[in-house]
Amino acid sequence: MNNILLLEDLPEIRAWLKALVMQVFPGARITECSRVQDALLQVQSVRFDLALCDLGLPDGSGTDVVAKLRDVQPEAQSVVVTIHDDDEHLFPALQAGAYGYILKEQSRELITEQLHRISQGEPPLSPSIARKVIKYFASQNQPRANSMPEVSLTDRESEVLLRVAKGFTLPEIGVQLGLSRHTIADYVKQIYRKLNVSSRAEAALEAQRLGLFRR
Amino acid sequence: MLIALAGGLAGTGPAWAQAPVQLLREALVVVEVPGTVPAWNTARPVALPDDWALSLPDQHGVLWYRLTLAPHLAAPGAAPGAAPGAVSGAAPNAEPGAALYGLYIERACSVMQVWLNGQLIDDGGHFTEPVTRNCHRPQLVAVPAALLKAEGNLLDLRIRGFALAEVSSRQRAGGLSMVEFGPYEQIAAHHERRLVYAIRLPEVMSGALLLMGSFMFVMGWFNRAQSYLAYFGALMVGWSLLLARLWSSNLPVDNRTAELALAALMGFITLAAVQFLMRYAGRRQRMLDIALPAQCLLMPATLLAAGGGRLFAVAGVWFVLLTVQGLAAAGFYLAESRRQRSRQLWPMAALLGTVGLSLAVESAAQMLPIDSRVVHVAQLLPALGFLVLGLRLVQQYGRAFQSVEQTKAELEVRIREATAQIERNFAQLSELKVEQVTERERKRIAADLHDDLGAKLLTIVHTSDNERISTLAREALEEMRLSVRGLTGKPVRLTDALGDWRAEVVSRLAQTGIQAEWSAPHEEDTPQTLSSRAYVQTTRILREAVSNIIKHSGASQCSVRCALESGDFQLVIQDNGNGIPMELDGRLDKGHGMASMKGRAKQLQGQCLVESGPGYGTVIRLTLPLERHTTMG
């Protein structure tokens, strides 16, 4: 991790986050932004490895930055750092391409651990998020008038999602399916990626349709 | 009466054969010169029945017929001493000449006077205009025996009639039928029988047709959709008047007017019949609406213009025209009916056939002498047919009316249902609106909370040096989130809740190194949902319990069991820790949130029991009745 973007409007929190990040990733260059517009500009010019975005900003939502990052810098990992734990806020961010999410109020240790995990390729997945993902892909799989190449989950991925929804932790699922923790984490990454791809395709189609109407 | 009729018709023959009745078939005929006595020396013999149309085609006016009667020779094959036709069935030795005799004249058209040996014994009616019209009426004349001589009785019949050219039907052209003479009883019985067919039945039919026709006309008048009923009613009334020509003897109008009226009536009947058939078939021709009434007026006009001498001819032409029209309409109706595969086809065909037959017989009677009985039946059958059809039409109408009533009732039911549905929808819409508004409010409150309160709490969490303060602020933040969650009001599926709880409990316990065990029923067995309030409160209870275990129990193992038992949701949290110290029970309750747990459970109409003891660990049993907090599905 050499270049890290920090997007947070509350100054105290930003300072605290910065301190934390410097501890977890020593030697990394940290760019701080407090507005979405600034972050978007930064994303255009600087190459980032990790972006930590807040969702509720004065001039918009961090989801836009996550989306932009996905567009121009697909290798960068964007993590949503937020107060909101409800899927209404988190799901769109995940659809936009976020790699994972961290709840702000958690203790230093927990956040550190989560950051570590995310950077090692183990994005978190809560039961409510898992349920939302299942519902999303179920609605995608219904026959559509506009034939689009559908992105669907493999059986394994669906199984992992179901078990997470039931409340099993990732290590437990690994034990149940006889797979390593790393493999399970890979599945989760795949799920997020497919979610992003599917959502983007859907969004593009919608934009196209709207564009057609406007014409 | 019908049985009597049948017996009458059948019995006419044999009774006739028994009675000693004289049939007088020869007469002398002389034309009357007005104002003088008939000149019998110029009379010529004729055979009876005598039709003026045949023998004296241009004859109109008065004719005298002279017949000879010999009463004592009136019983062929009877013993001389026998008393022919004793009035009250007296002994065969009764005096000859003491009986009452009778004359039966089937047809004396149009009016007759009878003289016996110079004495007037019967007067049929008016000989001057308006002339009495007895053409269809069989005559019975009583002949007292006192007037009869032993032999050489002269029977003079004075007949006033019309020439064929002056009438529209041959039946009303002047003429005299065969005369029958015999005992009064037998003659009267014979007369009575014939009268039934000739006069009585037509009278009855006239009355019935008039009544029913008027009724149907009114029905059709008020119900324009079924105008064919009105026309059928008019047809029946017209036919009733037509039948009236048979029994109405004394009209206040002269012959010409009567014949014109009759002609107009025929036009009217044709109008009614054609219109009825067209409309019953379901087609309506505007052209006919104008043409037929016009014809109705045209017909008598032409007859009037034709003058007295050509009435029969012109009438004949018109009758042919009318018949053709009628046949055309009938044909059209039958074709249309067949095309529509109507069930009325065969009954109507039968009726039309009957009418056609009757018309054919009438037409034939114009040209050939046909037995009067056949003619009578032919005249009455259509009337009967009309009555039957009228009843059918009324029945149909009644049924249609009934089905309309039924449809109306069904419609009312459906309207009620629709109204109820609308009310339900409205209620639903209002509910939805309320839901929408509350949802918006909730989001607004949540946003505000997160932005203001949440931000501040977060700042406290991360900028406070005091661990305890940070923890408190953190817990406050979690509480705030949970409260916002509770505001949604959306029920949570039990399966989903169990998943959420499992993830949280197991990960929290795993982090602190406590071995966690979780058991819950399978997804299929938990279709219920929890109200959001119940979900939030139970989450708090669970969190509180787990926090206590982590912070105070010193346990190495913790098991959480969820179960559904007789409509209740049971949560059992057990740990193998030190338990809650007994002596500090009272204070510990408050400190470790036991009171708050019990309070929350009570709020949800459930209960929370705590069992604890050193070496025994702690067991927390939470029971929540599901019915009150869930919605099925």
Interface residues (C-beta under 8 A of the other chain):
Chain A: L10 E12 I13 W16 G56 I83 H84 D85 D86 K104 E105 Q106 S107 S126 P127 S128 R131 V164 A165 K166 G167 F168 T169 E172
Chain B: H450 D451 G454 A455 L457 L458 T459 V461 H462 T463 S470 A473 R474 L477 E478 R481 V484 R485 T495 D496 L498 G499 D500 W501 R502 A503 V506 S507 A510 W518 E523
